[in-house]
Amino acid sequence: MNLGHQVAAFMVVLAGIFTISGHAHPSLNFNLSGSAWSSFYNLSGCHKGEHVPGLTAIKQYLHTFGYIPQNLNFTDDFDDSLESAIKTYQQNFRLNATGSLDSGTVRQMMSPRCGVPDVVNGTTTMMRSRGLSSVMRYTFFPGNPRWPVWKRNLTYAIRPGTFSTSDDTAARAVFARAFARWAAATTLSFTESTSYSTADIRIAFFGGDHGDGEPFDGALGTLAHAFSPPDGRLHLDAAELWVVSGNSRLGIDLESVAVHEIGHVLGLGHSSDEAAIMFPTITTGTRRVELATDDIMGIQELYGANSNAGSTASSPVTQENEQNGAGNKQNGAGGSSLGSVWARAGGLVLGALLLIS
């Protein structure tokens, strides 16, 4: 069976899994055609002075991530405020700051991303001046919140009932690895707790509006969000197709997102370094789990270095791209691997297997 037939067969399975969320995933590739923001594609090339249907959605997107501070009665006019917001966005993502919706900017906006804003209270957190250390791009939440000095062993728990019995062990292992990556670089340690209500860090999968003022928007939009210390809440979108192991162009790597959101729970903001864990976006088929130097410098500024471990790390980013046939070599995976792909529905995570060759 070739890859096309395997994907087609797998999509039949997905259609059943996603009946609760109202739709099944299309077959995705790197063009992000299934993104929650895929309609932005039609706005490529727009610039100030134009009136184009759909610009209201761009303004709402930029408001969500802090670039337009007030939720005004948005129109489809490309006005001064939109141009200014787009320029700030382009500067944060190290794009050419034209203020127009060029193709590179639109493509970046369509990418699945973290729900934590890039701009807080009108101040961007992704372009902080560092003087002699300007090469470092890590940032913190306003006020530099962190866990108190007397709390260096943090407990975490996953919301009860999230996973089926057969899925539980593998899913917990993903989060254990994600926490271990931060522990290796800092003075912090992490212990899984059996008490969700009393754990320092509380992990849960939710769909849509879940009561924290930050509703999820469906597959391949806002993937997850977390709150600054010492809040401890870490939420992931239940509508996503989460990849737990192996490779898949169809879903988002769970460990990559977990490592990123833990960074927020510990006090890091977003980084404009595309190789960093704390870069805001990630695409399907990408696995980014190793702390980059930027991440390590940032977390050690908050908590100090782990005296029992080295302070350097590589930052491999692997991506399956059917345009160039590149395979994910992470963990020894070559051109043929068995991926465990998980999707959540009805309060449980359902497992399915996709053979990629």
C-alpha positions in Angstrom: 0.0 0.0 0.0 1.5 3.4 -1.0 1.4 6.5 1.2 -1.6 8.0 -0.6 -3.7 4.9 0.0 -2.5 4.7 3.7 -3.4 8.4 4.3 -6.8 7.9 2.6 -7.5 4.8 4.7 -6.4 6.6 7.8 -8.7 9.6 7.0 -11.7 7.2 7.2 -10.7 6.5 10.8 -10.3 10.2 11.6 -13.7 11.0 10.3 -15.2 8.8 13.0 -12.9 10.2 15.7 -13.7 13.8 15.0 -17.5 13.6 14.7 -17.8 15.4 18.1 -15.7 18.4 16.9 -17.8 18.6 13.8 -15.3 17.9 11.1 -12.4 15.6 10.1 -9.0 16.8 9.1 -8.2 17.0 5.4 -5.0 15.5 4.2 -2.5 18.2 5.2 0.9 19.2 3.8 3.2 22.1 4.5 0.8 24.6 2.9 -1.3 24.6 6.0 -4.5 24.3 4.0 -6.3 22.9 7.1 -5.3 25.8 9.4 -7.9 27.6 11.4 -6.6 30.7 9.6 -6.4 29.2 6.1 -8.7 32.0 4.9 -5.9 34.4 5.3 -4.3 33.0 2.2 -6.8 35.0 0.1 -5.6 38.2 1.7 -2.0 37.9 0.5 -0.9 41.2 -1.2 -3.3 43.5 0.6 -2.0 46.9 1.7 -3.1 50.1 3.3 -5.9 52.0 1.7 -7.7 48.9 0.4 -11.1 47.6 1.5 -11.0 43.8 1.3 -13.5 41.3 2.7 -11.7 39.2 5.4 -9.5 41.9 6.8 -11.8 41.9 9.9 -10.5 38.4 10.7 -6.9 39.6 10.4 -7.6 42.4 12.8 -9.2 39.9 15.3 -6.2 37.7 15.0 -3.8 40.5 15.7 -6.0 41.6 18.6 -5.9 38.1 20.1 -2.1 38.1 20.2 -1.8 41.7 21.5 -0.9 43.6 18.4 -4.2 45.6 18.4 -4.8 46.4 22.0 -8.5 47.3 21.9 -11.3 45.1 20.4 -12.9 47.8 18.3 -15.7 47.5 15.8 -13.4 46.0 13.2 -14.0 46.7 9.6 -12.5 45.3 6.3 -10.6 48.6 5.8 -6.8 48.4 5.7 -6.3 51.4 7.9 -3.3 52.9 9.8 -3.8 50.8 12.9 -3.7 47.6 10.9 -0.6 48.7 9.1 1.1 49.5 12.4 0.1 46.2 13.9 1.4 44.2 10.9 4.8 46.0 11.1 5.2 45.1 14.7 4.2 41.5 13.9 6.8 41.4 11.1 9.5 42.8 13.4 8.7 40.2 16.0 9.0 37.4 13.5 12.0 38.9 11.8 10.2 39.5 8.6 10.5 42.4 6.2 8.6 45.2 8.0 6.5 46.4 5.1 3.2 46.8 6.9 1.5 45.0 4.0 0.2 41.4 4.0 3.0 40.0 1.8 3.1 36.2 1.2 5.7 35.5 3.9 3.7 37.4 6.6 0.4 35.6 5.6 2.2 32.2 5.7 3.5 33.0 9.2 0.1 34.0 10.4 -1.5 30.8 9.1 0.9 28.6 11.1 -0.5 26.9 14.2 0.8 28.6 17.3 0.7 29.1 21.0 -2.1 31.2 22.4 0.0 33.3 24.7 0.1 36.9 23.3 3.3 38.3 21.8 2.4 41.9 22.9 1.2 42.6 26.5 -0.3 45.9 27.5 0.8 47.5 24.3 4.5 46.4 24.8 6.0 43.7 22.6 7.8 41.0 24.6 9.7 39.7 21.6 12.1 42.6 20.9 13.5 43.4 24.3 16.8 45.3 24.2 19.8 43.4 25.7 22.7 45.7 25.1 25.8 43.5 24.7 23.6 40.4 24.8 21.4 41.6 21.9 22.0 38.3 20.2 19.8 36.6 22.7 16.1 36.8 22.0 14.4 35.2 25.0 11.9 37.2 26.9 9.9 37.1 30.1 6.4 38.0 31.2 5.9 41.6 32.4 7.4 41.9 35.8 9.5 38.8 35.4 7.3 36.5 37.5 9.0 33.2 38.6 8.4 30.4 41.1 9.6 31.4 44.6 13.1 30.5 45.8 11.7 28.1 48.4 9.8 26.1 45.7 12.4 24.3 43.5 10.7 20.9 43.4 7.4 21.5 41.5 4.7 19.0 41.2 2.6 18.5 38.1 -0.5 16.4 37.3 -2.7 15.6 34.2 -6.4 16.1 34.6 -8.0 12.8 35.6 -9.9 11.0 32.8 -8.0 12.7 30.0 -6.6 9.5 28.6 -7.9 6.0 28.1 -6.1 3.3 30.1 -4.2 2.0 27.1 -3.0 5.5 26.2 -2.1 6.8 29.7 1.5 5.4 30.0 2.7 6.8 26.7 1.1 10.2 27.2 2.5 10.6 30.7 5.9 9.7 29.3 5.7 12.6 26.9 5.2 15.1 29.6 7.8 13.5 31.8 10.4 14.0 29.1 9.2 17.6 28.5 9.7 18.5 32.1 13.1 16.7 32.3 14.4 18.9 29.5 13.9 22.0 31.6 15.1 20.3 34.8 18.4 19.5 33.1 19.1 23.2 32.5 18.0 24.7 35.8 17.9 24.3 39.5 14.3 23.1 39.3 13.0 19.6 39.5 9.6 18.2 38.7 7.6 15.3 40.2 4.3 13.9 38.9 1.5 14.1 41.4 -1.6 11.9 41.7 -3.5 15.0 43.0 -4.6 17.2 40.2 -6.2 19.8 42.4 -3.1 20.4 44.6 -0.4 20.1 42.0 1.7 23.2 41.2 1.3 22.6 37.5 -2.1 21.4 36.2 -2.3 20.0 32.6 -5.6 19.6 30.8 -7.0 19.2 27.4 -10.1 21.4 26.6 -12.1 22.3 23.5 -13.5 25.8 22.7 -14.5 28.0 25.5 -13.3 26.4 28.7 -13.8 29.1 31.3 -10.3 30.8 31.5 -11.0 33.6 29.0 -8.8 32.1 26.3 -11.1 29.9 24.2 -9.6 27.5 21.7 -10.5 27.8 18.0 -10.4 24.3 16.5 -7.7 22.3 14.8 -4.4 23.9 13.6 -5.1 27.3 15.1 -4.3 28.1 18.7 -2.7 24.8 19.9 -2.2 25.5 23.7 -1.7 28.2 26.2 -0.2 28.5 29.7 -0.2 31.1 32.5 2.8 32.8 34.1 4.1 31.7 37.6 2.8 30.8 40.0 -0.6 30.1 38.3 0.4 26.7 37.0 -2.3 26.1 34.4 -1.3 24.5 31.1 -4.1 23.9 28.6 -4.0 22.1 25.3 -6.6 22.2 22.5 -8.6 18.9 22.5 -9.5 19.4 18.8 -5.9 18.9 17.6 -4.5 15.7 16.2 -1.7 15.1 18.6 1.3 13.0 17.5 2.8 11.2 20.5 5.6 9.3 18.7 6.9 8.8 15.2 6.3 11.2 12.2 3.1 12.5 10.7 2.3 15.4 8.4 -1.3 15.1 9.7 -0.7 16.3 13.3 1.2 18.4 15.8 3.9 16.8 17.9 2.7 16.8 21.5 6.1 16.8 23.2 7.2 19.9 21.2 4.1 21.9 22.4 4.5 20.5 25.9 8.1 21.7 26.2 7.1 25.2 24.9 4.1 25.6 27.3 6.2 24.5 30.3 8.5 27.3 29.4 5.6 29.7 29.9 4.6 28.0 33.2 8.1 28.7 34.4 8.1 32.4 33.3 9.5 32.6 29.8 7.8 34.6 27.1 8.1 34.2 23.4 11.4 34.3 21.5 12.0 35.6 18.0 14.6 33.0 17.5 13.0 30.5 15.1 15.2 27.7 16.5 14.2 28.2 20.1 11.6 26.2 21.9 9.9 29.5 22.8 9.3 30.5 19.2 5.5 31.0 19.0 4.6 28.8 16.0 5.1 25.2 14.9 3.8 23.4 11.8 2.5 19.9 11.2 5.4 17.4 10.7 7.8 19.4 12.9 9.5 18.1 16.0 11.3 20.7 18.1 12.0 19.4 21.6 15.7 20.3 22.4 16.3 23.5 24.3 18.2 26.0 22.2 20.9 28.2 23.7 18.4 31.0 23.7 16.0 28.9 25.9 18.8 27.9 28.2 20.0 31.4 28.7 16.5 32.6 29.5 15.6 30.0 32.0 18.9 30.2 33.7 18.5 34.0 34.1 15.3 33.2 36.1 16.5 30.2 38.1 20.2 29.6 37.7 22.0 26.7 36.1 21.9 23.0 37.0 25.3 22.4 38.5 25.0 18.7 37.6 24.5 19.3 33.9 26.1 21.1 31.0 24.7 24.5 30.0 24.7 24.0 26.2 22.3 22.2 24.0 21.6 21.8 20.3 18.3 22.7 18.7 17.5 20.3 16.0 14.2 21.0 14.2 13.1 18.2 12.0 10.2 18.4 9.5 8.5 16.2 7.1 7.9 18.1 3.9 6.3 16.2 1.1 7.6 18.9 -1.3 11.2 17.8 -0.8 10.7 14.3 0.6 12.6 15.0 3.8 12.0 12.5 6.6 12.2 12.9 10.3 15.4 11.3 11.6 14.6 12.1 15.2 15.0 9.1 17.5 16.3 7.0 14.6 13.2 7.3 12.5 14.0 6.9 8.8 11.9 6.6 5.8 9.6 4.0 7.4 8.2 4.3 10.9 5.2 3.6 12.9 3.6 6.7 14.4 1.1 6.7 17.2 -1.3 9.5 16.4 -3.8 10.6 19.1 -7.0 12.6 18.9 -9.2 13.5 21.8 -13.0 13.1 21.6 -15.7 12.8 24.3 -13.3 13.2 27.2 -10.9 10.4 26.1 -7.9 10.3 23.8 -8.4 7.8 21.0 -5.3 6.1 19.5 -4.8 5.2 15.9 -1.8 4.1 13.9 -0.4 5.5 10.7 2.3 3.8 8.8 4.5 6.2 6.9 6.7 5.0 4.1 
